[in-house]
Amino acid sequence: MKGKELILKTLNKRLRFFKKTFFFVQKHGVKYLGLPPFSRGSDQDAVIRKYIIKAGKLSELGVDIKTLRVNPDFLNDKYTLTGIPILNSPYIELMHMFERRDDVRNSEYYIRALSGRLDLRRGVYLSVNYMQSMFEKCKKEIFLGKTLPITIFKSPDERWWVFDGKHKIAVMGILGITDCFARIVSPLILERFTPMFEMIAGQNHEYFIHKNIIKLFLPDCRQFKRNWRIV
């Protein structure tokens, strides 16, 4: 096992050096090596701006914070959080534990992150002190109204999904705040997920939740029609 992990770390470094991303499927779901598939900061913001169709406060947009759901995480059906309301997810449990100063190493979020059952990462060590400081910073920014907008999109069945901003929504949830600035983007933004969806499209079992999402958005996404193989 140590030898396998060493190989993966070496491959990860090489891919990062060449600015490449490699996707693969393991027991929990789709994972990546190399550069993160979605950059943060200004690069991600530039991508999001291409898809924006409307912006404003949630109350102005007619969106209830309680209806905002976890977007595709590409974990298999046994582990996925896809479609769960964020205010009922491990994200808000984590924020409640930060607020109470509990040991977050016992939280579902932390355990999932370490074992690769949270998102596209194979498994990541999280600094509790850093996470606590980021939580306090986010709380302060929310009270001062200085946070970045969340990014959401709506599926044809009228459900709202969060492309970016799950942690902020969870912090708002524990503070009892229900309104913030949001950007509604076109469902076409899911074309950014094409490589990951293609990884699971060829899997015979365990990805029915994500395959249903593929079928749900298929009529709206031109690139999906060209590239996605539904089985």
N, C-alpha and C positions, 0 to 999 in steps of 0.2 A: 504493500500500500504506500509506503514511504517512497519507493522508487517511482510509482505512478504519479504521485503528487509532485515529485521533483521534475519529472518530464513535463507535466502540465505547467509548472511555474516557469520552466525554461522556455516552453512554447509561448506562454503568455508574454514574456519579456520580448521575445523576437517579434511577435505580432505587433506589440506596442511600438517597437523601434521602427517597423515598416508602416506604422499607422494603418493596420489592418484589423478587421474583426472577423472571428471565426465562430459560427454557431454549431452546437451539437446537442443531442438529446441524451439526458441521463435519467436516473430513476425518479427524480422529482419533477423533471420537466426540461424545457429548453434552457441552455446556458450559453455563455459566450467566453471566449478568450480574446485578449488583445484590447483594443480601444473600446470603451463603453459604446453601445449602439446609439445612445442618445447623449450628446454632449450637454453640459450645463452652461448656465450664464448666457452671454450674448449670442453664442452660436445657436443654442436651442431656441432662444427668443426670436432669432431671425427666421428659423424654420416655422415656428408657431405663427408669426405674423403673416405668412403666406396663405394661411388657411382661415384667418379670422373673418367671421361674417357679422358679428355683433358684439358689443361690449357695454358693460354697465354694472350696476349693483345687482346682486341676485334678486332682490325685491323688485327692481325695475324690470328684470328679465322674466319674472314670473317663475323663478326656480326656488324650490324649498331645499334648504341645506340637508334636510333629512333624506332626500331622495338621491343624493349624490353617491355614486357607486364606484368601487374599485375597478379600474380599467383592466384589460387583459394583462395577466402576469406570466402567462405561458407555462404555468405549472400544470401538472396533470390533475384529473378530476379529484383525486384523493387529497391533494394539498392546496389546490387553487383557492384564492380569495376573490376571484373574478366575479363581479356582479353583487358582492356583498355591500350593503350600505356602509359607508366609512364610519358613521357614528355607531355601528354595531360590530366593528372590526378590531383586529389587534392594534391598529393605529391609535384608536382612542383609549384602549386599555393602557397602552404605553404612556400616553399623556396623563391619564389619571394617576398612574404610578409615579411619574415625575412630580406631579403636583403634591402628592402625599409623601414624597421623598422615600418611597419604597425601593427595595432592591429590584431594579428593572431587569436584572439578569434572570429573574424568574418569570418574566413576561413572555407571552406567546410570541410577540414581535421579535424579541432578542433571541429566543431559542430558534425560531424560524430562520433568522438572518445567519446565525452561526452554522446551521445545517444545510443552507441552500434552499430553504423552503419558503422564502419571502418574495423573491423576484428572479431576475435573470442571472444574478450573481451566484457563483458556485457555493459560496459560503464566505462570510466576511466577519472579521473581528470588529466589534464596536466598542469604542471607548465610552464608558458610562459617564465619566466626567465631561467629556466633550458633548455628548448627547444632552446632558442636563443643562450645560451652558447654552446650547442651541435652542433648547426648549424655553429657557428664560428669555433669551433674545427674541424669539418669535412672539412670546406673550407680550413683551414690551412693545414690539413693533405693531402688533395688532391693536393694542390700546391707543397707540399714537397714530394709527392709520397709515403707517409707512411700509406696509408689506407689499410685495408684488402681487398682481392679480392671479387668481387661479385660472386654469384653462379647462373648459368642459365641452362636451359634445353630446348630441342627442341621437339615439338610435331610432329606427323606423317604428319601434314599438313604444315610443315616447319615454324611454328610460334615459336618465342623465348619467354620464360617465365622466370621470375625472382624468384628464390627460396629464395634468400637472397640478400639484397642490394638496395631495392627500394629508400630509403632515400638518399643514396649516389648517385645514378643515377640522382635523382631530383636535388641535389646540383650541380652535373656536368653539368646538363642541363642549369641552370641559369648562370653558369660560361662560357658556350660555349666550354666546354671540351668534347670531343667525344671518348676518348680512356682511358682504364684502364685495369688492370689485372683482368681476369675472370677465373672461373673454370666451365667447362661444365660437368654436371653430367648426368647420365643415367635417362631416364624417370621412371625407377624403384624407384626413390626416392619418387615418389608419393604414394608408398605403406605406407609411413609414415602418409599419410592422410586417410588411410583406415577407422578408426573409424568415422571421420567426413563425408566422402562420404557415409558410410552406414547409417548415420543419415538421410541424405536427399534422399537416394534411395527409402525409403518407403513413402516419401511425394508425394501426387498425383499432386500437382500444385506448381508453383512458383519457381522451381529449374531447369528449362529446360537448362539453360546455363551450370550448373555444371553437369547435366546428360549427356549433349553432350560431355563434357570433359571425363566423365567416358567411354563413348562409343569410344571416340577417342583413348584413351590410353589402352583400354581393351586388344587388341591383344598383347601388349608388357609386360604386368604385370602379372606375375604368381599368385601373391597373390590376385589380383583383381578377377581372374577367380575363385579362391576358395571361396572368401569371399563376393564379391559384389552381391547384389540383384538388378537387373535393372528392373524397372517397367515402 
